[in-house]
Amino acid sequence: MNFESVTNDDEYENCIQDARQIRSIDKSLFCPNFYYVFHAELEIHLNRYFIQRPREQWSLGFVDHNFLPPMYFLNVNLSTNQPYQIFRYPDHILKIVHNAKIKYCCRQCQYEWTTARGRAVFQAELPQENKYNILFAYLFTQICQKCLRDIEPCWYVDEATRVMKNICRILKENFYSNFQSSDDEDNYENQRLSVTKNSHQYNLCQACKNGSCFASNLQRKRKT
């Protein structure tokens, strides 16, 4: 795949318009890495508004979960039907915990599984003058029940698209009150359908251990 730099504003806008015409389900046909989707959706749904103000554009950084403080959902609605939760600590730091259907593939023992309780956490600070805007992200791992290795997630391209589209909308709603979203950005896409065969295994879920999974907090509430 040939990655060439965009040389001018018109070309950049044309690239964004072309990308917006591609259905989420079709992006997997030519996208070799789901991480590309996270970065591309940030450009499509947020950074294109700052083409004339590059210092205000956002960068996406994937970090280790130790970089982000543990989260415990106390005194909030713990409904497992909620696709995401938004938190502030304090007012200038925005943290979003988002749910997704995710696949895991263990390269050691070849065991594969999917989960409807896949988790990602995003953190951003209120934009300030002369300060770069960085959206930090962590994609939670799970432990293979066969060999007990910690396994990185393999996101479905359409799920990565859906989540990042929603993250950009949340950032605009919380940080840029003067933004007018287009109709296609207001349409929230549903999570991939899942056929649940087994109950959630708390001991294999790193999000549960980190306190960032609704299931872990539901279990903890029942014990108290």
ABEGO torsion letter per residue (X at the ends): XBBBBBABAAAAAAAAAAAAABBAAAAAAABABAAAAAAAAAAAAAAAAAAABAAABBBBBBBBAAABBBBBBBGBBABAABABBBBBOBAABBBBBBBBBBBBBBAAAGBBBBBAABBBBBBBBBBBBGBBBBBBBBBBBBBBAAAGBBBBBBBBAAAAAAAAAAAAAAAAAAABAABBBBAAAABBBBBBBBBBABBBBAAABAAAAAGABAAAAAAAAAAX
